[in-house]
Amino acid sequence: MNMRTFGTAALIIADIGAASFGQAQAAVPEYTAVIISTYRHDPNAFTEGLFYLDGFLYESTGLNGRSSIRKVALETGVVIQQHDLDPKYFGEGIVNWKDRLIGLTYTSETGFVYNLATFNPISDFHYTGEGWGLTKDSSHLFMSNGTSDLRILDPNTLAETGRIHVTCDGQPIKNLNELEWVKGEIYANIWPTPLIARIDPTTGHIVGLIDGSNLLNLARTSRDDVMNGIAYDAAGDRLFVTGKLWSALYQISLSPHPDRADLCNKLS
């Protein structure tokens, strides 16, 4: 058993048999995405990271030679500020911390720190493995890398301080991608599915699954156009989602899934 501190709580990762765990756990709640509002989104943006701050969306895009960080007007989808990455880098998740913006790259094991207001580069940092998504609470950063573990980072040093092992009905869930902190939970896109996991950060248990198949059917034009990008406006209690190369960004609410779809088993 491994125990690592996470804030004042203890993160306990136990090696529990999947069958016995599944029997002890209630079924994971399942939801569908209900569209409240639709906004324009750049259909050429291969969305990797997304967050909402002070009335604007901040977005990172991927693909070598097309990667950027952007400040976007929510109501119009117009990019009002942009910094392009060196073509050798494939941009990934971003998060803000105080007056900085922190961004990952896919396979270069290199991240970058920018001035949040100007997007001017400040420094870089390094990590092992791939970089996928980033989010934060009031005292930690959380990073995904395509595995079933979320890394906990010190927001000032960017050093790893712990990990959260993510499971659904006892089964490890990999391909955790873009992340967002929402009301004490970590929301995570699960690549390449139309599902968003709601993760309890103190246990790693998935406590809800959001099915965005209806959004995918509206927005998708190719197999690469997967659902990816979650932003939360805490002051307005608004949840936004989009996808890679989607022409729309949606404000959504959650409704109980009309059928028990057994989504955990479909992921494992």
C-alpha positions in Angstrom: 0.0 0.0 0.0 1.3 3.4 -0.9 0.2 6.5 1.1 0.9 10.0 0.0 -0.3 13.2 1.5 -2.8 15.3 -0.6 -3.5 18.5 1.3 -4.8 17.5 4.7 -6.2 14.3 3.4 -4.4 11.1 2.9 -4.3 9.6 -0.6 -4.4 5.8 -0.1 -3.8 3.7 -3.2 -4.6 0.1 -2.3 -4.2 -3.0 -4.5 -7.8 -4.3 -4.3 -9.2 -7.1 -6.4 -11.4 -5.7 -9.1 -14.2 -8.2 -8.5 -14.5 -7.6 -4.7 -14.3 -3.9 -5.2 -17.0 -3.9 -7.8 -19.3 -5.8 -5.5 -18.7 -3.4 -2.7 -19.3 -0.3 -4.8 -22.6 1.1 -5.9 -23.0 1.6 -9.6 -21.2 4.7 -10.9 -23.8 7.4 -11.8 -24.1 8.1 -15.5 -25.2 11.4 -17.1 -25.9 12.8 -20.5 -24.9 16.3 -21.7 -27.7 18.7 -22.2 -26.9 21.7 -24.4 -27.8 25.1 -22.8 -25.9 27.4 -25.2 -23.8 27.1 -28.3 -20.8 29.3 -29.1 -18.5 29.5 -32.1 -15.2 27.6 -31.9 -12.3 27.7 -34.4 -12.7 24.6 -36.5 -8.9 24.6 -37.1 -8.1 24.4 -33.4 -6.9 21.0 -32.4 -7.9 21.6 -28.8 -5.6 20.2 -26.1 -6.2 22.5 -23.1 -9.0 24.8 -22.0 -10.0 26.9 -19.1 -12.2 30.0 -18.3 -10.9 33.1 -16.6 -12.4 36.5 -16.1 -14.8 36.3 -19.0 -12.4 34.7 -21.5 -11.5 31.2 -22.6 -7.8 30.2 -22.7 -7.1 27.4 -25.1 -4.0 25.4 -26.2 -3.9 23.7 -29.5 -1.8 20.8 -30.7 -0.1 19.3 -33.8 3.5 20.1 -34.8 3.6 23.4 -36.6 0.1 24.3 -35.5 0.4 24.4 -31.7 -0.4 27.6 -29.9 -1.8 29.1 -26.7 -4.7 31.5 -27.1 -7.1 33.9 -25.4 -10.5 33.7 -26.9 -13.7 35.8 -26.6 -16.3 33.4 -25.4 -19.3 35.1 -27.1 -17.8 35.2 -30.6 -15.0 32.6 -30.6 -12.6 35.3 -31.9 -8.9 34.8 -30.9 -7.8 38.0 -29.4 -4.3 37.0 -28.3 -2.0 34.1 -29.5 1.4 32.7 -29.0 2.7 30.1 -31.4 4.9 27.3 -30.2 8.1 26.3 -32.0 7.1 23.8 -34.7 9.1 21.1 -33.0 6.7 21.1 -30.1 3.2 19.5 -30.0 1.2 21.6 -27.5 -0.9 20.0 -24.8 -2.7 21.0 -21.6 -2.5 24.4 -20.0 -3.5 25.9 -16.6 -3.1 29.3 -14.9 -1.4 29.8 -11.6 -1.3 33.4 -10.2 0.2 35.6 -12.9 1.6 32.6 -14.9 0.3 30.3 -17.6 1.8 26.8 -17.5 1.7 24.5 -20.6 2.7 21.0 -21.5 4.0 19.3 -24.7 3.1 15.9 -25.9 6.3 13.8 -26.2 9.1 16.3 -25.7 9.1 16.0 -21.9 9.2 19.8 -21.7 6.7 22.3 -20.4 6.7 26.1 -20.6 5.8 28.9 -18.2 4.4 32.1 -19.7 3.3 35.5 -18.4 -0.5 35.1 -18.2 -1.1 38.7 -19.4 1.3 38.8 -22.3 2.0 35.2 -23.2 5.7 36.0 -23.1 7.8 32.9 -22.2 9.4 33.0 -18.8 11.0 29.6 -18.3 10.7 25.9 -19.1 10.6 22.7 -17.0 10.9 19.0 -17.6 9.1 15.8 -16.7 9.3 12.2 -17.6 6.9 10.6 -20.1 4.1 12.3 -22.1 2.2 15.5 -21.2 -1.6 15.5 -21.7 -3.8 17.7 -19.5 -3.5 20.2 -16.6 -5.8 21.6 -14.0 -5.6 23.0 -10.4 -7.3 23.4 -7.1 -6.3 26.1 -4.5 -2.9 24.5 -3.7 -2.0 21.9 -6.3 -1.7 21.3 -10.0 -2.9 18.0 -11.5 -1.4 16.5 -14.7 -2.5 13.7 -16.9 -0.1 11.7 -19.1 -2.3 9.1 -20.8 -2.1 6.6 -18.1 -4.5 5.8 -15.2 -2.4 8.0 -12.8 -2.8 11.7 -12.3 0.4 13.4 -11.1 0.1 16.0 -8.3 2.5 18.9 -8.9 3.8 21.7 -6.7 2.5 24.8 -8.5 5.6 26.9 -7.6 8.4 24.4 -8.4 6.4 22.1 -10.8 7.9 19.1 -9.0 5.8 16.0 -8.6 4.6 15.5 -5.1 2.2 12.5 -5.4 -0.1 10.6 -7.7 -3.8 9.7 -7.9 -4.6 6.3 -9.3 -8.0 6.5 -11.1 -10.4 3.6 -11.2 -14.0 3.0 -12.3 -15.7 0.2 -10.4 -12.3 -1.0 -9.4 -10.8 -1.0 -12.9 -7.9 1.3 -13.8 -9.0 3.9 -16.4 -6.2 5.0 -18.8 -6.2 7.8 -21.4 -7.2 10.5 -19.0 -6.8 13.6 -21.1 -7.9 17.3 -20.7 -8.7 18.1 -17.1 -10.8 20.6 -15.2 -11.5 21.2 -11.5 -15.2 21.4 -10.9 -16.7 21.8 -7.4 -14.1 19.6 -5.7 -13.9 17.0 -8.4 -11.5 16.6 -11.3 -13.3 16.3 -14.7 -11.3 14.4 -17.3 -11.9 13.7 -21.0 -11.2 10.0 -21.7 -9.5 9.7 -25.0 -10.8 8.8 -27.6 -14.3 8.4 -26.2 -17.1 10.9 -25.8 -17.0 10.3 -22.0 -16.0 12.7 -19.2 -15.0 11.2 -15.9 -15.8 12.9 -12.6 -13.0 11.9 -10.3 -12.8 12.2 -6.5 -9.3 13.5 -6.0 -8.9 12.0 -2.5 -9.6 8.4 -3.6 -9.2 8.3 -7.3 -12.6 6.8 -7.7 -14.7 7.8 -10.7 -17.9 9.0 -9.0 -19.8 9.9 -12.3 -19.5 9.5 -16.0 -20.8 12.1 -18.5 -21.8 10.8 -22.0 -21.3 13.4 -24.6 -22.2 11.2 -27.6 -24.9 13.6 -28.7 -22.4 16.5 -28.9 -19.9 14.3 -30.8 -22.7 13.5 -33.3 -23.3 17.2 -33.9 -19.7 18.3 -34.2 -17.6 15.5 -35.6 -16.4 15.5 -39.2 -13.6 13.0 -38.9 -12.2 10.3 -36.6 -9.7 12.7 -35.1 -12.4 15.2 -34.0 -12.6 13.7 -30.5 -14.3 15.4 -27.6 -11.6 17.3 -25.7 -11.7 20.5 -23.7 -13.5 21.3 -20.5 -13.8 24.7 -18.9 -15.7 25.8 -15.8 -16.9 29.3 -14.8 -17.1 28.9 -11.0 -18.7 32.4 -10.5 -21.5 31.7 -13.0 -21.6 27.9 -12.4 -21.3 27.3 -16.2 -19.7 24.2 -17.7 -18.3 24.4 -21.2 -17.0 21.6 -23.5 -15.6 21.3 -27.0 -13.5 19.0 -29.1 -10.5 18.9 -31.5 -11.4 20.7 -34.7 -15.0 21.3 -33.6 -16.8 24.4 -34.9 -18.8 24.8 -31.7 -18.2 25.1 -28.0 -21.2 24.1 -25.8 -22.4 25.2 -22.4 -24.0 22.1 -20.9 -25.9 20.8 -17.9 -26.0 17.2 -16.7 -29.1 15.0 -16.8 -29.3 11.4 -15.5 -28.6 8.9 -18.3 -31.9 7.6 -19.6 -30.6 4.0 -19.7 -28.1 2.2 -17.6 -25.3 2.1 -20.2 -22.6 0.3 -18.0 -20.1 2.8 -19.1 -17.3 1.7 -16.7 -17.2 -1.8 -18.3 -17.0 -0.3 -21.7 -13.9 1.6 -20.7 -12.0 -1.3 -19.2 
